[in-house]
Amino acid sequence: MSEIKRIGVGARMSEAVAYNGIVWLAGQIGTPGGSVEQQTKDCLAEVDRVLAEAGTDKTRILSVQIWLADISTFDQMNAVWDAWVPAGNTPARATGEAKLAGPEYLVEIIVTAALN
């Protein structure tokens, strides 16, 4: 049986959990009060950081869930996403609208990736 590795363990949750060649990231959020573009950039920078800590990178992402506080910002988020996601390595992805933890949060990104 493979060992479970937890990254950034907190009282309520871990930043990521790796098991059996896969890593699941907690939802990543941006700086409160920023635009959807800035919050998306912040989220993706955190995704890069946590994936690196787990020993993998964005070319190994399997699936992504993106939650927007307002689906009308879909195009703004996608402009940032399209500049970040590696061509030829795009993951399966779903995007939806949801009430996030507070009104200051506009985007949350949840990632599952394969380990190297």
PyRosetta script that sets phi, psi and omega in degrees:
from pyrosetta import init, pose_from_sequence

init()
pose = pose_from_sequence("MSEIKRIGVGARMSEAVAYNGIVWLAGQIGTPGGSVEQQTKDCLAEVDRVLAEAGTDKTRILSVQIWLADISTFDQMNAVWDAWVPAGNTPARATGEAKLAGPEYLVEIIVTAALN")
pose.set_psi(1, 139.3)
pose.set_omega(1, 178.7)
pose.set_phi(2, -75.4)
pose.set_psi(2, 151.2)
pose.set_omega(2, 177.6)
pose.set_phi(3, -79.5)
pose.set_psi(3, 144.1)
pose.set_omega(3, 173.5)
pose.set_phi(4, -88.4)
pose.set_psi(4, 126.2)
pose.set_omega(4, 178.2)
pose.set_phi(5, -112.1)
pose.set_psi(5, 126.3)
pose.set_omega(5, 178.8)
pose.set_phi(6, -109.6)
pose.set_psi(6, 135.7)
pose.set_omega(6, -177.7)
pose.set_phi(7, -115.9)
pose.set_psi(7, 133.8)
pose.set_omega(7, 178.4)
pose.set_phi(8, 60.4)
pose.set_psi(8, 51.9)
pose.set_omega(8, -176.7)
pose.set_phi(9, -69.1)
pose.set_psi(9, 128.5)
pose.set_omega(9, 176.1)
pose.set_phi(10, -123.7)
pose.set_psi(10, 179.8)
pose.set_omega(10, -179.3)
pose.set_phi(11, -66.3)
pose.set_psi(11, -33.4)
pose.set_omega(11, -175.4)
pose.set_phi(12, -100.8)
pose.set_psi(12, -35.8)
pose.set_omega(12, -175.2)
pose.set_phi(13, -160.9)
pose.set_psi(13, 168.1)
pose.set_omega(13, 173.8)
pose.set_phi(14, -105.3)
pose.set_psi(14, 153.8)
pose.set_omega(14, 176.1)
pose.set_phi(15, -65.3)
pose.set_psi(15, -33.7)
pose.set_omega(15, 180.0)
pose.set_phi(16, -159.0)
pose.set_psi(16, 156.3)
pose.set_omega(16, 175.4)
pose.set_phi(17, -134.3)
pose.set_psi(17, 127.6)
pose.set_omega(17, 179.5)
pose.set_phi(18, -112.6)
pose.set_psi(18, 137.9)
pose.set_omega(18, 179.2)
pose.set_phi(19, -159.4)
pose.set_psi(19, 134.5)
pose.set_omega(19, 171.6)
pose.set_phi(20, 53.3)
pose.set_psi(20, 41.1)
pose.set_omega(20, 175.1)
pose.set_phi(21, 84.2)
pose.set_psi(21, 7.2)
pose.set_omega(21, -179.8)
pose.set_phi(22, -129.5)
pose.set_psi(22, 145.4)
pose.set_omega(22, 175.0)
pose.set_phi(23, -123.6)
pose.set_psi(23, 133.2)
pose.set_omega(23, 177.7)
pose.set_phi(24, -110.0)
pose.set_psi(24, 123.8)
pose.set_omega(24, 178.4)
pose.set_phi(25, -95.4)
pose.set_psi(25, 142.9)
pose.set_omega(25, 170.4)
pose.set_phi(26, -65.7)
pose.set_psi(26, 163.6)
pose.set_omega(26, 177.2)
pose.set_phi(27, -60.5)
pose.set_psi(27, 132.1)
pose.set_omega(27, 179.3)
pose.set_phi(28, -101.6)
pose.set_psi(28, 135.6)
pose.set_omega(28, -179.0)
pose.set_phi(29, -123.2)
pose.set_psi(29, 162.0)
pose.set_omega(29, 178.9)
pose.set_phi(30, -97.6)
pose.set_psi(30, -176.7)
pose.set_omega(30, 178.8)
pose.set_phi(31, -68.3)
pose.set_psi(31, 124.3)
pose.set_omega(31, -178.7)
pose.set_phi(32, -56.3)
pose.set_psi(32, 139.3)
pose.set_omega(32, 176.2)
pose.set_phi(33, 92.1)
pose.set_psi(33, -14.9)
pose.set_omega(33, 178.0)
pose.set_phi(34, -75.9)
pose.set_psi(34, 166.6)
pose.set_omega(34, 176.6)
pose.set_phi(35, -66.8)
pose.set_psi(35, 166.1)
pose.set_omega(35, 177.3)
pose.set_phi(36, -61.4)
pose.set_psi(36, -35.0)
pose.set_omega(36, 177.6)
pose.set_phi(37, -63.0)
pose.set_psi(37, -48.2)
pose.set_omega(37, -178.9)
pose.set_phi(38, -65.8)
pose.set_psi(38, -41.5)
pose.set_omega(38, 179.0)
pose.set_phi(39, -65.2)
pose.set_psi(39, -35.8)
pose.set_omega(39, 176.8)
pose.set_phi(40, -65.2)
pose.set_psi(40, -44.2)
pose.set_omega(40, 176.6)
pose.set_phi(41, -58.4)
pose.set_psi(41, -44.1)
pose.set_omega(41, 179.1)
pose.set_phi(42, -61.5)
pose.set_psi(42, -46.1)
pose.set_omega(42, 179.5)
pose.set_phi(43, -58.4)
pose.set_psi(43, -47.0)
pose.set_omega(43, -176.5)
pose.set_phi(44, -69.0)
pose.set_psi(44, -32.5)
pose.set_omega(44, 174.4)
pose.set_phi(45, -64.7)
pose.set_psi(45, -39.6)
pose.set_omega(45, 177.1)
pose.set_phi(46, -67.6)
pose.set_psi(46, -39.4)
pose.set_omega(46, 175.5)
pose.set_phi(47, -57.9)
pose.set_psi(47, -48.2)
pose.set_omega(47, 178.3)
pose.set_phi(48, -57.0)
pose.set_psi(48, -44.7)
pose.set_omega(48, -178.0)
pose.set_phi(49, -63.6)
pose.set_psi(49, -48.2)
pose.set_omega(49, -176.9)
pose.set_phi(50, -69.0)
pose.set_psi(50, -39.8)
pose.set_omega(50, 176.7)
pose.set_phi(51, -60.3)
pose.set_psi(51, -42.6)
pose.set_omega(51, 178.8)
pose.set_phi(52, -62.2)
pose.set_psi(52, -41.9)
pose.set_omega(52, 178.7)
pose.set_phi(53, -63.3)
pose.set_psi(53, -32.5)
pose.set_omega(53, 178.5)
pose.set_phi(54, -78.4)
pose.set_psi(54, -15.3)
pose.set_omega(54, 179.6)
pose.set_phi(55, 96.4)
pose.set_psi(55, 27.4)
pose.set_omega(55, 179.2)
pose.set_phi(56, -143.1)
pose.set_psi(56, -170.1)
pose.set_omega(56, -179.7)
pose.set_phi(57, -152.9)
pose.set_psi(57, 179.3)
pose.set_omega(57, -172.7)
pose.set_phi(58, -67.4)
pose.set_psi(58, -15.4)
pose.set_omega(58, 176.2)
pose.set_phi(59, -72.6)
pose.set_psi(59, -12.1)
pose.set_omega(59, -176.9)
pose.set_phi(60, -107.6)
pose.set_psi(60, 10.0)
pose.set_omega(60, 179.3)
pose.set_phi(61, -68.4)
pose.set_psi(61, 132.0)
pose.set_omega(61, 179.6)
pose.set_phi(62, -94.2)
pose.set_psi(62, -46.9)
pose.set_omega(62, -178.7)
pose.set_phi(63, -148.9)
pose.set_psi(63, 155.0)
pose.set_omega(63, -179.1)
pose.set_phi(64, -139.6)
pose.set_psi(64, 138.8)
pose.set_omega(64, 169.1)
pose.set_phi(65, -115.7)
pose.set_psi(65, 128.7)
pose.set_omega(65, 177.4)
pose.set_phi(66, -118.9)
pose.set_psi(66, 126.9)
pose.set_omega(66, 177.3)
pose.set_phi(67, -112.4)
pose.set_psi(67, 126.4)
pose.set_omega(67, 177.4)
pose.set_phi(68, -111.0)
pose.set_psi(68, 138.6)
pose.set_omega(68, 176.4)
pose.set_phi(69, -67.0)
pose.set_psi(69, -27.8)
pose.set_omega(69, -179.7)
pose.set_phi(70, -140.7)
pose.set_psi(70, 110.7)
pose.set_omega(70, -175.7)
pose.set_phi(71, -61.8)
pose.set_psi(71, -16.9)
pose.set_omega(71, 177.5)
pose.set_phi(72, -67.6)
pose.set_psi(72, -12.3)
pose.set_omega(72, 177.5)
pose.set_phi(73, -92.2)
pose.set_psi(73, 10.3)
pose.set_omega(73, -178.2)
pose.set_phi(74, -52.6)
pose.set_psi(74, -47.9)
pose.set_omega(74, -178.6)
pose.set_phi(75, -65.1)
pose.set_psi(75, -37.6)
pose.set_omega(75, 178.7)
pose.set_phi(76, -65.4)
pose.set_psi(76, -44.0)
pose.set_omega(76, 177.3)
pose.set_phi(77, -63.2)
pose.set_psi(77, -44.5)
pose.set_omega(77, -178.4)
pose.set_phi(78, -62.4)
pose.set_psi(78, -32.1)
pose.set_omega(78, 177.8)
pose.set_phi(79, -60.5)
pose.set_psi(79, -40.9)
pose.set_omega(79, 178.0)
pose.set_phi(80, -72.8)
pose.set_psi(80, -45.8)
pose.set_omega(80, 179.4)
pose.set_phi(81, -55.8)
pose.set_psi(81, -48.6)
pose.set_omega(81, -176.0)
pose.set_phi(82, -62.0)
pose.set_psi(82, -32.1)
pose.set_omega(82, 177.6)
pose.set_phi(83, -75.2)
pose.set_psi(83, -22.7)
pose.set_omega(83, -175.7)
pose.set_phi(84, -95.4)
pose.set_psi(84, -40.6)
pose.set_omega(84, -172.2)
pose.set_phi(85, -68.5)
pose.set_psi(85, 135.3)
pose.set_omega(85, -176.9)
pose.set_phi(86, -74.6)
pose.set_psi(86, 124.5)
pose.set_omega(86, 178.7)
pose.set_phi(87, -55.1)
pose.set_psi(87, 136.8)
pose.set_omega(87, 179.9)
pose.set_phi(88, 82.8)
pose.set_psi(88, -7.6)
pose.set_omega(88, 179.8)
pose.set_phi(89, -128.7)
pose.set_psi(89, 32.0)
pose.set_omega(89, -179.0)
pose.set_phi(90, -71.6)
pose.set_psi(90, 134.9)
pose.set_omega(90, -178.9)
pose.set_phi(91, -83.9)
pose.set_psi(91, 169.5)
pose.set_omega(91, 165.2)
pose.set_phi(92, -64.7)
pose.set_psi(92, 140.9)
pose.set_omega(92, -174.2)
pose.set_phi(93, -147.2)
pose.set_psi(93, 143.6)
pose.set_omega(93, 172.1)
pose.set_phi(94, -129.3)
pose.set_psi(94, 142.2)
pose.set_omega(94, 177.6)
pose.set_phi(95, -130.4)
pose.set_psi(95, 134.9)
pose.set_omega(95, 179.0)
pose.set_phi(96, -145.3)
pose.set_psi(96, 174.6)
pose.set_omega(96, 177.8)
pose.set_phi(97, -104.1)
pose.set_psi(97, 136.0)
pose.set_omega(97, 179.9)
pose.set_phi(98, -151.8)
pose.set_psi(98, 153.0)
pose.set_omega(98, 171.1)
pose.set_phi(99, -75.8)
pose.set_psi(99, 117.2)
pose.set_omega(99, -177.1)
pose.set_phi(100, -88.4)
pose.set_psi(100, -175.6)
pose.set_omega(100, -172.3)
pose.set_phi(101, -58.0)
pose.set_psi(101, -27.8)
pose.set_omega(101, 178.3)
pose.set_phi(102, -160.8)
pose.set_psi(102, 160.2)
pose.set_omega(102, -176.4)
pose.set_phi(103, -65.2)
pose.set_psi(103, -17.1)
pose.set_omega(103, 179.1)
pose.set_phi(104, -77.9)
pose.set_psi(104, -12.1)
pose.set_omega(104, 178.8)
pose.set_phi(105, -96.6)
pose.set_psi(105, 129.2)
pose.set_omega(105, -175.7)
pose.set_phi(106, -110.6)
pose.set_psi(106, -20.4)
pose.set_omega(106, -177.0)
pose.set_phi(107, -150.1)
pose.set_psi(107, 144.0)
pose.set_omega(107, 173.3)
pose.set_phi(108, -138.2)
pose.set_psi(108, 134.7)
pose.set_omega(108, -176.0)
pose.set_phi(109, -123.4)
pose.set_psi(109, 129.0)
pose.set_omega(109, -178.2)
pose.set_phi(110, -118.6)
pose.set_psi(110, 127.8)
pose.set_omega(110, -171.6)
pose.set_phi(111, -125.1)
pose.set_psi(111, 141.9)
pose.set_omega(111, 168.2)
pose.set_phi(112, -122.8)
pose.set_psi(112, 131.4)
pose.set_omega(112, -175.7)
pose.set_phi(113, -139.0)
pose.set_psi(113, 156.8)
pose.set_omega(113, 173.0)
pose.set_phi(114, -84.1)
pose.set_psi(114, 142.7)
pose.set_omega(114, 175.7)
pose.set_phi(115, -81.0)
pose.set_psi(115, 157.1)
pose.set_omega(115, 176.8)
pose.set_phi(116, -73.7)
pose.dump_pdb("model.pdb")
